[in-house]
Amino acid sequence: MSASEIRSIVEAVLAELSRNPDGGSARTSTTNGQGAAAPPAAAATAPPAAEQARATASAAPQSPSRAGGTSDGGDIDVPDPDAPEERRRIGVEHPANASGLANLAGSTGARLAVGRAGPRPRTRTVLLFGADHAVTQDAIFGDVPHELLEQFGLFTVQTRVTNQDEYLLRPDLGRQLDDESRTVVAERCVKKPQVQIVVGDGLSAAAVTNNLPQIYPVIEQGLQSAGLSLGTPFFVRYCRVGVINDLNDIIQADVVLLLIGERPGLGVADALSVYSGWRPETGKSDAHRDVICMITAHGGTNPLEAGAFVVEHAKNVVANQASGVELRLKQSGSR
């Protein structure tokens, strides 16, 4: 029985009850006037109002269903809120300066000029927000494919974090390799290279998955062409930026490059960052690091272009033997 038929029967029963508020007809449908059981045929016969409602429902024209839905009226047909034309649609009615508002909204990925329905956001605004939020959840709780890591010869180690929930609650544990991983790094990695490349999932596995195939070969080949010696690359699961201090206490590279997924936003969930530092070690902070961020083909720096910029930056760090604030001071002539 379809949903429309069930709905029609319910409506017919309610109509019968409204005509008989004392409920007498409902009781006499199962018993005769003497309280005896009614004949089986009478119990199986639908009330006339229900039959009429069924006939009306079956004769009524059915609205076309959208892909993946049904034709019984159970779905609401709305445009895909994530479509480019929907994402960029101006929702303000009768703006004083339509072209100016369109230019303003087109200059940023922020949610501007979405309009409102009374004091509330419109349905498509809420749907788009929900869709973007779902993408961020997938990015945070996703995993980098093992096949991708094998493609670039990256073995995997892990921080002291044991699961994704702990990763979000305990950033400090994401800055230290666990004991087994420290042993693996000590055994498998070349010591004292000029540049050590490390890949970490960070807060967006999607960032690594979508951008590593483009940016990694550019960085590797560019550094090799510059005559810089490279360490043994590897992947860190449950990675935080500060882990470069811990791992470089073992490797002792001149420069560490960490390719890590950025915190996803409600517009872009696959942006990659490349953090770097001159001889990272325990005790060094963000002031000793540099970062090239928003690396993505979706509204950020193209991964190929970013890779070339990372190579030039690494060469600059080696030449000045400094990074972070110290590098800026040297470049400005203050040091």
N, C-alpha and C positions, 0 to 999 in steps of 0.2 A: 504493500500500500504506500502510495507516494505521500509526500508531506502535504500537498494540496488537498488530497482526499481526507487525510486526518484533520487538517484545519477546517474543512467543510463540515465534517461530522461534529467537531467540537462546537462550531458556530450553530449548527442545527440543534444540538442538545441545549445550548444556552438559550436559544430562542424558545424552545419548548418550556424550559424552566421559567422564563420570564412571563409566559402566558399562563403558567400554573404555579404561582408563587408558593402554594402550600405543598407542592411536591406530590400531590395525590396521583397524578397521571404516571409519575415515575414508579409509585408503589403498585398501582393497578396493572402495570405492564407485566408484572411477574406473578400476580395473584388475581383470582377472580373476586367477585364481590363477597363471597363467603369465606375468603381467606385461603381458598384452595389453590393449588398450583395451576397456572395457566397452561394451555396446551403448548407443546414444544414449537409448533409452527408459529404461534403468535409471538413467542419470545424471540424468534429469529428474524421477525419482520421489522425492518427499520421504520421509524416514524415517518409519516408523509413529508414533514418539513425537512428531515434529513435527506430523503430521496431527492426532493426539489433542489436542495443546496448542492448535492453532488452533481446533479444534471447541469446546474448553472455553472459550477466550477469547471466541469469538463468541457462545456461549450465555450467558455470564455477564452479569448485569444491569449496565447502564452507569449510573454516578452522574450526576445532573443537573449540567450545566455552568453556570458563572456567566456573566454578560453579557460578551461579547468573548472567552470562552475556548472550549475544545473539550470534547467528552464522552468523550475517550479516557483520562481519568485523568491527563493531563499537567499540569493546573492544581491549585493548592491553593486551596480556597475559604475565604477569610478576610474578615472585615468590613473595610470601608473605614476605615483608621485615622484619617482626617481628619474623619469624621463627628462632629458635636458631642457625641453621646452617648458615642462612643469616646474622644474627646479628654478628656472630663471624667470618665471612669470611674475609680473608686477601685480600684487594683490590689492594695492591701495586704489580705491574707487575715486575717480575724478580728481587726480592730483593737480595741484596748482601749476607745477612745472613737470609735465610728463617726461620730456626728454632728459631733463636734469636728473630726475629720479631714476630713470632707466640707466643713465651713465653711472650714477652713484652705485646702484645695485650691481652693475656689471663690472665694477672695479674691484670687487672683493668677493670672497666665497662666503662671507657672513650672511646671515639670514635677515636681509633688509627688505623693506617694502612688501612684507608678506600679507598685510591687511589683517582684518579681524572680523569676527561675527559678534557684534555687541562687545562685551568685555572679554570675550574668549577668542582663542586662536581658531582659524578655520580648519575644517576637516582635513584638507590636503596638507596643511602645515603640520598637523599632528601626525598624519600618516608618514610624511617625509621624515619627521623627527624620529619616529619609531623605527623606520627602515634604516636610517643612518646609525641609530643607537645599536641596532642588531648587528650591523657590519662591524662596529667597534668591538662588540662582544666576541664576534668570530675572530677578529684580529688578535685580541688579547689572549683568548683561550685556545687558539689554534696552535698547530705544530708545523715546523719547517719540514718539508718532505725529505725523507732519508735519501731519496734518489738525487735530489738537488745537491746535497752535501757530498755524495759520492762523485757527482759530476766534477766537482772541483777538488776532490781529494782531501776533504776535510774530515778528520776524525772528531768525535764528540766527547767533551768533558762536561762536568756539571758543577754548579756552585753548591753551597750548603743548603740551598732551598730544596725541599722534597716534593712540592706540588704547587700548582698555580695559585691556589688561595694563599698559601704561605708566601709565595713570591710577592703578592700584592700587599700583604700585611707586614712583611719583614724585609724591607729593602737592604738592611745591613747584611743579611745572609747572602744576598745576591752579589755582594762585593768580594766574596771569598770563595775560592775553589774548595771543594770537599777534599778529604785526605786522599782518597783514591785518585781523584783527578790531578792533584799535585804530583803524585807519583808518576802518572801517565805522561804529564807534560814534561817532567824531568827526564823521563826515559826516551821520549819520542821527538822532542824538539831540539833543533840546532841552537846552540848557545851563542850569545853575543852577536847576533846579526845586526846589520844596520837598521833594517826595518822588519818588524814582526806584524803580520796581518792576522787579525782575529775577527771572527764573525759571531755575533750574539743575537739571540731572538729578541731580547728586550721586551717591550710592551706591544710589539706587533710582529707576529710571525709572517703576516702577509707582506710586510715591508721587505723582509729578506727574500721571501719566495718570488715576489714580483720584480725586484730590482737587482738581485745578486747576479743573474745571468748576463746583465748588461754592464754593470759597473766593475765587477771583479776582474774580468780579463783586461780591461783598460788600465786598472791600477797595477796589476801584476806585470803586464808587458811594459807599461810606462816606467816603473821603477827599475826593471831589468835593463831597459834601454838607457836609463840614466846611470847605470853602472853601480847601483846600490845592491848590496847583498840582502837576500830575503831569508827569513826564518821559515819554520815549518808551520803552515797555516792550520788552524783548527776552529771548531765551532764550540761555543759555550752555551749550554742550556740554562734557562733561568738567570739570564745575565743582566747585571747592572754595570753602569759605566765604570764605577770604582774598582771593578775586578782587574783592570789593567795594572793597577799597583801591585796586586797580589801575584798575578801571573808573571809580571816582569821581575819580581824578586827572584824568580826561578830562571827565567830566560835571559835577563839582562841585555835586552835590545836597546839600541840608541833611540829608536822611534817605534812606538806602538800605534798601529792604526786599528781602531775598533769600529766595525760596521755593525750597527745595531738598530733595531726597529724603534721608531719614535712612538710616543704616546699617541694613540689614534684620536682624531677629532671627529666632530659630527659633519664632516664634509670630505675629509681625506683620511683614510685608515691605513694606507700602505706607504707612508713616508719613512725614508731611511735617513739616518745620521751617520757621519763618520767622525768619531772622536779621535784625537791624536795627542801625544805628549812626548816630550823629550825625557828619556830615561825615567819613566814612571817608577815609583817605589812607595813603600808604605809611608804614610804621612803626607803625601802630596794631595792637593785638592783641585777643585775646578779652576782655580786661579792659575794652575800650571798646565791647563789643557786648552786645546782649540777644538772647535766643532764646525763642521759643514753640514747643515741640516736641510730639511724639506726636499730631500732627493726623491722624486717621484715623477712619473709621466703624467700624473693627474693634477696638473696645476702647480707643480713645483719645478725644481731644476732637473732637467733630463739626466738620467743615470749616466749616459755616455759623456756628457759635458761635465758632470760632477766628478767622474773618474779622472778626467784630465786635470781638473782643478786640484784634486787630492794629491796627484803626483807632484804638481808644482809646489803645493804647500809642504809636502814631505821633504822635497829638495831644499826648500827654504829653511825648514826646521833644522835639517842636518848642517846646512851652511852656517847658521847662526848659533847652533848648539843651544837652542832655547825654544820654549813654547809658552803659550798663554800670555800672561801679563809681561813676563820677562822678554818674550819675543817682540811685543809691541814697543817696549821701552828701547830695545836695541834698534828696531827699525826707525824709531823717531829720533835717534841720536842721543837719547837721555842716558844710555849706558854705553 
